[in-house]
Amino acid sequence: MIKLKLKIQIPFFIIGLILFSYGIAVAIKVKYLGVHPWDVLNIALYDKFGLTIGTWNVIFGIMLVLVTLLIDRTYVNIGTFINALMVGTMVDFFLWLDILPQASTLMFDVLVLLLGVVIMGIGGGMYNAARIGSGPRDGFMLAISVKLGYSISRVRIIVESVVLVVALLLGGPVFIFTIIYTFIQSPIFQASYKLCTTWIEKLSSLKNKKVISM
């Protein structure tokens, strides 16, 4: 039964990661409007030291996984490592393909950025609903939250504020959408998470019934 459910969860996890990565790449194309604090940091490090935006994403992902292992290893599993390695790699791949919407007029660029945020929210909800492993940043924040006894939202605000300040000092692209990113993406993430969780449970249930009937 567990193996059957995994067959449903894995496609949601993989498709979710692909969508999430594509959404990041789309938003980066109009980065002057502002992107997520972690992406601001990745872009700032890329501009200052080279490598690629995706490589910095992977570096920080692995670092956060290692720190989380030291704090509370229950928030780290195989899916967390896959997430840490895949997202940055796919972001670079999508940017390299150069088939993303190109920056144009302000109104068009705002729509492009919103499209990226929506895709990221849907993808994030999908791969989290699969419950194969949370992202390295989410796992890190959950571990810190439990360790210090702070709410997850409080930890997220503190961590992302620190990341944003560092990114800003490095010359990262901070603008209005950087500030309101979470307020736009979180409701989409939540809706996607709930919907995908329901689908996974229903599909798993249907597969189980078929196996039993056979």
Contacts in CASP RR format, 6 or more apart in sequence:
PFRMAT RR
TARGET T0000
AUTHOR 0000-0000-0000
METHOD contacts of the structure
MODEL  1
MIKLKLKIQIPFFIIGLILFSYGIAVAIKVKYLGVHPWDVLNIALYDKFG
LTIGTWNVIFGIMLVLVTLLIDRTYVNIGTFINALMVGTMVDFFLWLDIL
PQASTLMFDVLVLLLGVVIMGIGGGMYNAARIGSGPRDGFMLAISVKLGY
SISRVRIIVESVVLVVALLLGGPVFIFTIIYTFIQSPIFQASYKLCTTWI
EKLSSLKNKKVISM
1 208 0 8 1.000
4 204 0 8 1.000
4 207 0 8 1.000
4 208 0 8 1.000
4 211 0 8 1.000
5 200 0 8 1.000
5 204 0 8 1.000
5 207 0 8 1.000
7 207 0 8 1.000
8 200 0 8 1.000
8 203 0 8 1.000
8 204 0 8 1.000
8 207 0 8 1.000
9 130 0 8 1.000
9 131 0 8 1.000
9 132 0 8 1.000
9 200 0 8 1.000
10 130 0 8 1.000
10 132 0 8 1.000
12 126 0 8 1.000
12 127 0 8 1.000
12 129 0 8 1.000
12 130 0 8 1.000
12 196 0 8 1.000
12 199 0 8 1.000
12 200 0 8 1.000
13 79 0 8 1.000
13 82 0 8 1.000
13 126 0 8 1.000
13 127 0 8 1.000
13 130 0 8 1.000
13 132 0 8 1.000
13 133 0 8 1.000
14 127 0 8 1.000
15 123 0 8 1.000
15 126 0 8 1.000
16 122 0 8 1.000
16 123 0 8 1.000
16 124 0 8 1.000
16 125 0 8 1.000
16 126 0 8 1.000
16 127 0 8 1.000
16 130 0 8 1.000
17 82 0 8 1.000
17 83 0 8 1.000
17 86 0 8 1.000
17 87 0 8 1.000
17 90 0 8 1.000
17 123 0 8 1.000
17 127 0 8 1.000
18 90 0 8 1.000
19 119 0 8 1.000
19 120 0 8 1.000
19 122 0 8 1.000
19 123 0 8 1.000
19 124 0 8 1.000
19 126 0 8 1.000
20 87 0 8 1.000
20 119 0 8 1.000
20 120 0 8 1.000
20 121 0 8 1.000
20 123 0 8 1.000
20 124 0 8 1.000
20 126 0 8 1.000
20 127 0 8 1.000
21 86 0 8 1.000
21 87 0 8 1.000
21 88 0 8 1.000
21 90 0 8 1.000
21 91 0 8 1.000
21 93 0 8 1.000
21 94 0 8 1.000
22 90 0 8 1.000
22 94 0 8 1.000
22 116 0 8 1.000
22 119 0 8 1.000
23 115 0 8 1.000
23 116 0 8 1.000
23 117 0 8 1.000
23 119 0 8 1.000
23 120 0 8 1.000
24 35 0 8 1.000
24 36 0 8 1.000
24 39 0 8 1.000
24 87 0 8 1.000
24 91 0 8 1.000
24 116 0 8 1.000
24 120 0 8 1.000
25 90 0 8 1.000
25 91 0 8 1.000
25 94 0 8 1.000
25 95 0 8 1.000
25 100 0 8 1.000
26 94 0 8 1.000
26 100 0 8 1.000
26 101 0 8 1.000
26 112 0 8 1.000
26 113 0 8 1.000
26 115 0 8 1.000
26 116 0 8 1.000
26 119 0 8 1.000
27 34 0 8 1.000
27 35 0 8 1.000
27 36 0 8 1.000
27 39 0 8 1.000
27 112 0 8 1.000
27 113 0 8 1.000
27 116 0 8 1.000
27 117 0 8 1.000
27 120 0 8 1.000
28 35 0 8 1.000
28 39 0 8 1.000
28 43 0 8 1.000
28 53 0 8 1.000
28 91 0 8 1.000
28 95 0 8 1.000
29 100 0 8 1.000
29 101 0 8 1.000
29 102 0 8 1.000
29 103 0 8 1.000
29 112 0 8 1.000
30 101 0 8 1.000
30 103 0 8 1.000
30 109 0 8 1.000
30 110 0 8 1.000
30 112 0 8 1.000
30 113 0 8 1.000
31 39 0 8 1.000
31 43 0 8 1.000
31 173 0 8 1.000
32 103 0 8 1.000
32 109 0 8 1.000
32 173 0 8 1.000
32 175 0 8 1.000
33 109 0 8 1.000
33 110 0 8 1.000
33 113 0 8 1.000
33 175 0 8 1.000
33 176 0 8 1.000
33 177 0 8 1.000
34 40 0 8 1.000
34 113 0 8 1.000
34 173 0 8 1.000
34 174 0 8 1.000
34 175 0 8 1.000
34 176 0 8 1.000
34 177 0 8 1.000
34 178 0 8 1.000
34 181 0 8 1.000
35 43 0 8 1.000
35 113 0 8 1.000
35 173 0 8 1.000
35 177 0 8 1.000
35 178 0 8 1.000
35 181 0 8 1.000
36 120 0 8 1.000
36 178 0 8 1.000
36 181 0 8 1.000
36 185 0 8 1.000
37 160 0 8 1.000
37 161 0 8 1.000
37 163 0 8 1.000
37 164 0 8 1.000
37 167 0 8 1.000
37 178 0 8 1.000
37 181 0 8 1.000
38 57 0 8 1.000
38 60 0 8 1.000
38 137 0 8 1.000
38 160 0 8 1.000
38 163 0 8 1.000
39 53 0 8 1.000
39 57 0 8 1.000
40 163 0 8 1.000
40 164 0 8 1.000
40 167 0 8 1.000
40 168 0 8 1.000
40 172 0 8 1.000
40 173 0 8 1.000
40 174 0 8 1.000
40 178 0 8 1.000
41 56 0 8 1.000
41 60 0 8 1.000
41 163 0 8 1.000
41 164 0 8 1.000
41 166 0 8 1.000
41 167 0 8 1.000
41 170 0 8 1.000
41 172 0 8 1.000
42 53 0 8 1.000
42 54 0 8 1.000
42 56 0 8 1.000
42 57 0 8 1.000
42 60 0 8 1.000
43 53 0 8 1.000
43 167 0 8 1.000
43 172 0 8 1.000
43 173 0 8 1.000
44 167 0 8 1.000
44 170 0 8 1.000
44 171 0 8 1.000
44 172 0 8 1.000
44 173 0 8 1.000
45 51 0 8 1.000
45 56 0 8 1.000
45 170 0 8 1.000
46 52 0 8 1.000
46 53 0 8 1.000
46 56 0 8 1.000
47 170 0 8 1.000
47 171 0 8 1.000
47 172 0 8 1.000
48 170 0 8 1.000
48 171 0 8 1.000
52 92 0 8 1.000
52 95 0 8 1.000
53 88 0 8 1.000
53 91 0 8 1.000
53 92 0 8 1.000
53 95 0 8 1.000
54 87 0 8 1.000
54 88 0 8 1.000
54 89 0 8 1.000
54 91 0 8 1.000
54 92 0 8 1.000
55 88 0 8 1.000
55 92 0 8 1.000
57 87 0 8 1.000
57 88 0 8 1.000
57 91 0 8 1.000
58 84 0 8 1.000
58 85 0 8 1.000
58 87 0 8 1.000
58 88 0 8 1.000
58 89 0 8 1.000
60 136 0 8 1.000
61 84 0 8 1.000
61 136 0 8 1.000
61 137 0 8 1.000
62 84 0 8 1.000
62 85 0 8 1.000
62 136 0 8 1.000
64 84 0 8 1.000
64 136 0 8 1.000
64 137 0 8 1.000
64 139 0 8 1.000
64 140 0 8 1.000
65 76 0 8 1.000
65 80 0 8 1.000
65 81 0 8 1.000
65 84 0 8 1.000
65 136 0 8 1.000
65 140 0 8 1.000
67 140 0 8 1.000
68 75 0 8 1.000
68 76 0 8 1.000
68 80 0 8 1.000
68 136 0 8 1.000
68 139 0 8 1.000
68 140 0 8 1.000
68 143 0 8 1.000
69 76 0 8 1.000
71 140 0 8 1.000
71 143 0 8 1.000
71 144 0 8 1.000
71 147 0 8 1.000
72 142 0 8 1.000
72 143 0 8 1.000
72 146 0 8 1.000
72 147 0 8 1.000
75 134 0 8 1.000
75 139 0 8 1.000
75 140 0 8 1.000
75 142 0 8 1.000
75 143 0 8 1.000
76 139 0 8 1.000
77 132 0 8 1.000
77 133 0 8 1.000
78 132 0 8 1.000
78 133 0 8 1.000
79 132 0 8 1.000
79 133 0 8 1.000
79 135 0 8 1.000
80 133 0 8 1.000
80 134 0 8 1.000
80 135 0 8 1.000
80 136 0 8 1.000
80 139 0 8 1.000
82 132 0 8 1.000
82 133 0 8 1.000
83 127 0 8 1.000
83 133 0 8 1.000
83 134 0 8 1.000
83 135 0 8 1.000
83 136 0 8 1.000
84 135 0 8 1.000
84 136 0 8 1.000
94 100 0 8 1.000
101 108 0 8 1.000
101 112 0 8 1.000
101 115 0 8 1.000
103 109 0 8 1.000
103 112 0 8 1.000
113 177 0 8 1.000
114 184 0 8 1.000
117 177 0 8 1.000
117 181 0 8 1.000
117 184 0 8 1.000
117 185 0 8 1.000
117 188 0 8 1.000
118 188 0 8 1.000
120 185 0 8 1.000
121 185 0 8 1.000
121 188 0 8 1.000
121 189 0 8 1.000
121 192 0 8 1.000
122 188 0 8 1.000
122 189 0 8 1.000
122 192 0 8 1.000
123 192 0 8 1.000
124 189 0 8 1.000
124 192 0 8 1.000
124 193 0 8 1.000
125 189 0 8 1.000
125 190 0 8 1.000
125 192 0 8 1.000
125 193 0 8 1.000
125 196 0 8 1.000
126 192 0 8 1.000
126 193 0 8 1.000
126 196 0 8 1.000
127 133 0 8 1.000
127 135 0 8 1.000
128 134 0 8 1.000
128 135 0 8 1.000
128 138 0 8 1.000
128 189 0 8 1.000
128 193 0 8 1.000
129 192 0 8 1.000
129 193 0 8 1.000
129 194 0 8 1.000
129 196 0 8 1.000
129 197 0 8 1.000
129 200 0 8 1.000
130 196 0 8 1.000
130 200 0 8 1.000
134 142 0 8 1.000
140 159 0 8 1.000
141 152 0 8 1.000
141 155 0 8 1.000
141 156 0 8 1.000
141 159 0 8 1.000
142 152 0 8 1.000
144 150 0 8 1.000
144 155 0 8 1.000
144 159 0 8 1.000
145 151 0 8 1.000
145 152 0 8 1.000
145 154 0 8 1.000
145 155 0 8 1.000
148 155 0 8 1.000
150 158 0 8 1.000
156 182 0 8 1.000
160 182 0 8 1.000
164 174 0 8 1.000
164 178 0 8 1.000
167 174 0 8 1.000
168 174 0 8 1.000
177 184 0 8 1.000
END
